[in-house]
Amino acid sequence: MSCEEKKRFKSKKMVATFIEQFNKDPLVKETLTSYWCQRHEGWHVSKESNKRPLKWYEVLDQLKKKIS
């Protein structure tokens, strides 16, 4: 599924609540995970098995957050 078709969340808290509720369903076989979309400046969800490696700028953003 392309980024354009995915639901966008404005905050990490909103996406975390959605994932928590989704993953509680006993019929769900795969868990969801969230990731920041630089292009849309929002959060998306994806299956854990589809988790992509971080882009170089995402690694830099994480390092900046740890330093500050």
TORZA-531918 format. One record per residue (C-alpha): x, y, z. Coordinates in nm, 2 decimals, decimal comma. Layout:
R	X	Y	Z .
...
END
This chain:
R	0,00	0,00	0,00 .
R	0,14	0,34	-0,09 .
R	0,19	0,62	0,15 .
R	-0,09	0,82	-0,03 .
R	-0,35	0,56	0,06 .
R	-0,26	0,52	0,43 .
R	-0,44	0,70	0,71 .
R	-0,24	0,98	0,87 .
R	-0,23	1,06	1,23 .
R	-0,13	1,41	1,36 .
R	0,04	1,29	1,68 .
R	0,24	1,00	1,82 .
R	-0,02	0,96	2,10 .
R	-0,31	0,93	1,85 .
R	-0,14	0,66	1,65 .
R	-0,03	0,48	1,97 .
R	-0,39	0,47	2,09 .
R	-0,51	0,33	1,75 .
R	-0,24	0,06	1,75 .
R	-0,31	-0,04	2,11 .
R	-0,68	-0,09	2,03 .
R	-0,61	-0,27	1,71 .
R	-0,36	-0,51	1,86 .
R	-0,60	-0,60	2,15 .
R	-0,83	-0,78	1,90 .
R	-0,78	-1,15	1,96 .
R	-0,85	-1,23	1,59 .
R	-0,56	-1,01	1,47 .
R	-0,27	-1,22	1,36 .
R	-0,02	-0,94	1,29 .
R	0,06	-0,65	1,50 .
R	0,09	-0,29	1,38 .
R	0,37	-0,05	1,42 .
R	0,39	0,33	1,36 .
R	0,64	0,54	1,17 .
R	0,69	0,91	1,09 .
R	0,63	1,01	0,73 .
R	0,85	1,30	0,64 .
R	0,66	1,37	0,32 .
R	0,32	1,40	0,49 .
R	0,46	1,53	0,82 .
R	0,24	1,28	1,00 .
R	0,23	0,93	1,14 .
R	0,13	0,62	0,95 .
R	0,07	0,26	1,06 .
R	0,21	-0,05	0,90 .
R	0,23	-0,42	0,97 .
R	0,53	-0,51	1,19 .
R	0,65	-0,75	0,91 .
R	0,65	-0,46	0,66 .
R	0,86	-0,23	0,88 .
R	1,12	-0,06	0,66 .
R	1,47	0,03	0,75 .
R	1,52	0,39	0,86 .
R	1,62	0,65	0,60 .
R	1,94	0,85	0,67 .
R	1,75	1,16	0,77 .
R	1,54	0,97	1,01 .
R	1,85	0,83	1,18 .
R	1,98	1,19	1,21 .
R	1,65	1,31	1,36 .
R	1,66	1,04	1,62 .
R	2,02	1,13	1,71 .
R	1,93	1,50	1,74 .
R	1,65	1,41	1,98 .
R	1,88	1,20	2,19 .
R	2,14	1,48	2,21 .
R	1,90	1,76	2,30 .
END
